[in-house]
Amino acid sequence: MAIAQVTVVPLGTGTTSVSRYVAEVAAWLEKNGIKYHLTPMGTVLEGETRDLLDIVAQMHEQPFNIGAERVMTLVNLDDRRDKKNTAMGKVASVKARLESRES
């Protein structure tokens, strides 16, 4: 399983605010039953690499649907194949190491 962090950035919209566009992408994810975690700087998805790349392509299209004329999409993909990898598992691993340092 892979983890992707996706940031979809509409450009040339006439405003510095992007929340309208982020909400459009999140609504599309929800409508399509895609599990996601919204962060202040992007959206985290989990799944098979090919599926994630298809989802990212569709996320990229959403701002165009509400008037954006240019969209830049950034993707970080972590595809670990030696063991099961989840977003929360990665966070838990770091927290466990921090806790062990405190002992």
ChimeraX commands (.cxc) that place a marker at each C-alpha (Angstrom):
marker #1 position 0.00,0.00,0.00 radius 0.5
marker #1 position 1.19,3.49,-0.81 radius 0.5
marker #1 position 0.66,6.84,0.87 radius 0.5
marker #1 position 0.34,10.02,-1.15 radius 0.5
marker #1 position 0.38,13.63,-0.06 radius 0.5
marker #1 position -1.30,15.80,-2.67 radius 0.5
marker #1 position -1.42,19.57,-2.90 radius 0.5
marker #1 position -3.68,21.03,-5.58 radius 0.5
marker #1 position -3.00,24.73,-6.18 radius 0.5
marker #1 position -5.29,26.82,-8.39 radius 0.5
marker #1 position -3.45,29.76,-9.95 radius 0.5
marker #1 position -4.68,33.03,-11.43 radius 0.5
marker #1 position -7.98,33.00,-9.58 radius 0.5
marker #1 position -7.94,36.66,-8.60 radius 0.5
marker #1 position -7.66,35.91,-4.88 radius 0.5
marker #1 position -5.06,34.59,-2.48 radius 0.5
marker #1 position -7.63,32.35,-0.79 radius 0.5
marker #1 position -7.82,28.76,-2.02 radius 0.5
marker #1 position -10.32,27.30,0.49 radius 0.5
marker #1 position -13.12,27.31,-2.10 radius 0.5
marker #1 position -11.02,25.08,-4.35 radius 0.5
marker #1 position -9.82,22.84,-1.52 radius 0.5
marker #1 position -13.45,22.35,-0.47 radius 0.5
marker #1 position -14.35,21.40,-4.06 radius 0.5
marker #1 position -11.64,18.74,-4.12 radius 0.5
marker #1 position -12.66,17.44,-0.66 radius 0.5
marker #1 position -16.32,17.29,-1.72 radius 0.5
marker #1 position -15.33,15.28,-4.79 radius 0.5
marker #1 position -13.32,12.86,-2.63 radius 0.5
marker #1 position -16.28,12.41,-0.27 radius 0.5
marker #1 position -18.77,11.99,-3.12 radius 0.5
marker #1 position -16.60,9.22,-4.54 radius 0.5
marker #1 position -16.10,7.47,-1.20 radius 0.5
marker #1 position -12.36,8.09,-1.13 radius 0.5
marker #1 position -10.81,8.06,2.35 radius 0.5
marker #1 position -8.59,11.10,2.88 radius 0.5
marker #1 position -7.01,13.17,5.60 radius 0.5
marker #1 position -6.95,16.93,5.08 radius 0.5
marker #1 position -3.93,18.77,6.50 radius 0.5
marker #1 position -3.11,22.49,6.43 radius 0.5
marker #1 position -0.75,21.97,3.50 radius 0.5
marker #1 position -2.25,19.10,1.54 radius 0.5
marker #1 position -4.36,15.97,1.45 radius 0.5
marker #1 position -3.14,12.50,2.45 radius 0.5
marker #1 position -4.47,9.42,0.68 radius 0.5
marker #1 position -3.73,5.70,1.11 radius 0.5
marker #1 position -4.11,2.94,-1.47 radius 0.5
marker #1 position -2.52,1.14,-4.36 radius 0.5
marker #1 position -0.13,3.29,-6.39 radius 0.5
marker #1 position -2.06,3.09,-9.66 radius 0.5
marker #1 position -5.34,3.92,-7.91 radius 0.5
marker #1 position -3.75,6.88,-6.13 radius 0.5
marker #1 position -2.33,8.27,-9.36 radius 0.5
marker #1 position -5.77,8.03,-10.99 radius 0.5
marker #1 position -7.34,9.81,-8.00 radius 0.5
marker #1 position -4.67,12.54,-8.13 radius 0.5
marker #1 position -5.42,13.14,-11.81 radius 0.5
marker #1 position -9.10,13.56,-10.99 radius 0.5
marker #1 position -8.33,15.81,-8.00 radius 0.5
marker #1 position -6.27,17.98,-10.35 radius 0.5
marker #1 position -9.35,18.49,-12.57 radius 0.5
marker #1 position -11.70,19.71,-9.83 radius 0.5
marker #1 position -10.55,23.38,-9.64 radius 0.5
marker #1 position -11.03,23.68,-13.41 radius 0.5
marker #1 position -14.67,22.69,-12.87 radius 0.5
marker #1 position -15.29,25.85,-10.83 radius 0.5
marker #1 position -13.38,28.34,-12.91 radius 0.5
marker #1 position -9.65,27.97,-12.32 radius 0.5
marker #1 position -7.73,28.47,-15.54 radius 0.5
marker #1 position -4.44,27.05,-14.28 radius 0.5
marker #1 position -3.76,24.37,-11.68 radius 0.5
marker #1 position -0.48,23.12,-10.25 radius 0.5
marker #1 position -0.56,19.78,-8.44 radius 0.5
marker #1 position 2.27,18.50,-6.25 radius 0.5
marker #1 position 2.48,14.84,-5.23 radius 0.5
marker #1 position 4.69,13.01,-2.75 radius 0.5
marker #1 position 4.33,9.24,-3.00 radius 0.5
marker #1 position 5.65,6.78,-0.41 radius 0.5
marker #1 position 5.35,3.24,-1.77 radius 0.5
marker #1 position 6.78,0.80,0.76 radius 0.5
marker #1 position 6.65,-2.87,-0.17 radius 0.5
marker #1 position 8.55,-4.63,2.61 radius 0.5
marker #1 position 5.70,-4.21,5.12 radius 0.5
marker #1 position 2.27,-2.63,5.42 radius 0.5
marker #1 position 2.54,1.14,5.45 radius 0.5
marker #1 position -0.18,3.52,6.67 radius 0.5
marker #1 position -0.16,7.24,7.33 radius 0.5
marker #1 position -1.09,6.77,10.98 radius 0.5
marker #1 position 1.50,3.99,11.30 radius 0.5
marker #1 position 4.22,6.39,10.18 radius 0.5
marker #1 position 3.12,8.95,12.77 radius 0.5
marker #1 position 2.92,6.31,15.50 radius 0.5
marker #1 position 6.45,5.15,14.69 radius 0.5
marker #1 position 7.87,8.64,15.18 radius 0.5
marker #1 position 5.86,9.15,18.40 radius 0.5
marker #1 position 7.16,5.84,19.79 radius 0.5
marker #1 position 10.75,6.90,19.10 radius 0.5
marker #1 position 10.15,10.25,20.80 radius 0.5
marker #1 position 8.64,8.52,23.84 radius 0.5
marker #1 position 11.60,6.14,24.09 radius 0.5
marker #1 position 13.98,9.09,24.11 radius 0.5
marker #1 position 12.14,10.58,27.08 radius 0.5
marker #1 position 12.57,7.42,29.19 radius 0.5
marker link #1:1,2 radius 0.2
marker link #1:2,3 radius 0.2
marker link #1:3,4 radius 0.2
marker link #1:4,5 radius 0.2
marker link #1:5,6 radius 0.2
marker link #1:6,7 radius 0.2
marker link #1:7,8 radius 0.2
marker link #1:8,9 radius 0.2
marker link #1:9,10 radius 0.2
marker link #1:10,11 radius 0.2
marker link #1:11,12 radius 0.2
marker link #1:12,13 radius 0.2
marker link #1:13,14 radius 0.2
marker link #1:14,15 radius 0.2
marker link #1:15,16 radius 0.2
marker link #1:16,17 radius 0.2
marker link #1:17,18 radius 0.2
marker link #1:18,19 radius 0.2
marker link #1:19,20 radius 0.2
marker link #1:20,21 radius 0.2
marker link #1:21,22 radius 0.2
marker link #1:22,23 radius 0.2
marker link #1:23,24 radius 0.2
marker link #1:24,25 radius 0.2
marker link #1:25,26 radius 0.2
marker link #1:26,27 radius 0.2
marker link #1:27,28 radius 0.2
marker link #1:28,29 radius 0.2
marker link #1:29,30 radius 0.2
marker link #1:30,31 radius 0.2
marker link #1:31,32 radius 0.2
marker link #1:32,33 radius 0.2
marker link #1:33,34 radius 0.2
marker link #1:34,35 radius 0.2
marker link #1:35,36 radius 0.2
marker link #1:36,37 radius 0.2
marker link #1:37,38 radius 0.2
marker link #1:38,39 radius 0.2
marker link #1:39,40 radius 0.2
marker link #1:40,41 radius 0.2
marker link #1:41,42 radius 0.2
marker link #1:42,43 radius 0.2
marker link #1:43,44 radius 0.2
marker link #1:44,45 radius 0.2
marker link #1:45,46 radius 0.2
marker link #1:46,47 radius 0.2
marker link #1:47,48 radius 0.2
marker link #1:48,49 radius 0.2
marker link #1:49,50 radius 0.2
marker link #1:50,51 radius 0.2
marker link #1:51,52 radius 0.2
marker link #1:52,53 radius 0.2
marker link #1:53,54 radius 0.2
marker link #1:54,55 radius 0.2
marker link #1:55,56 radius 0.2
marker link #1:56,57 radius 0.2
marker link #1:57,58 radius 0.2
marker link #1:58,59 radius 0.2
marker link #1:59,60 radius 0.2
marker link #1:60,61 radius 0.2
marker link #1:61,62 radius 0.2
marker link #1:62,63 radius 0.2
marker link #1:63,64 radius 0.2
marker link #1:64,65 radius 0.2
marker link #1:65,66 radius 0.2
marker link #1:66,67 radius 0.2
marker link #1:67,68 radius 0.2
marker link #1:68,69 radius 0.2
marker link #1:69,70 radius 0.2
marker link #1:70,71 radius 0.2
marker link #1:71,72 radius 0.2
marker link #1:72,73 radius 0.2
marker link #1:73,74 radius 0.2
marker link #1:74,75 radius 0.2
marker link #1:75,76 radius 0.2
marker link #1:76,77 radius 0.2
marker link #1:77,78 radius 0.2
marker link #1:78,79 radius 0.2
marker link #1:79,80 radius 0.2
marker link #1:80,81 radius 0.2
marker link #1:81,82 radius 0.2
marker link #1:82,83 radius 0.2
marker link #1:83,84 radius 0.2
marker link #1:84,85 radius 0.2
marker link #1:85,86 radius 0.2
marker link #1:86,87 radius 0.2
marker link #1:87,88 radius 0.2
marker link #1:88,89 radius 0.2
marker link #1:89,90 radius 0.2
marker link #1:90,91 radius 0.2
marker link #1:91,92 radius 0.2
marker link #1:92,93 radius 0.2
marker link #1:93,94 radius 0.2
marker link #1:94,95 radius 0.2
marker link #1:95,96 radius 0.2
marker link #1:96,97 radius 0.2
marker link #1:97,98 radius 0.2
marker link #1:98,99 radius 0.2
marker link #1:99,100 radius 0.2
marker link #1:100,101 radius 0.2
marker link #1:101,102 radius 0.2
marker link #1:102,103 radius 0.2
view
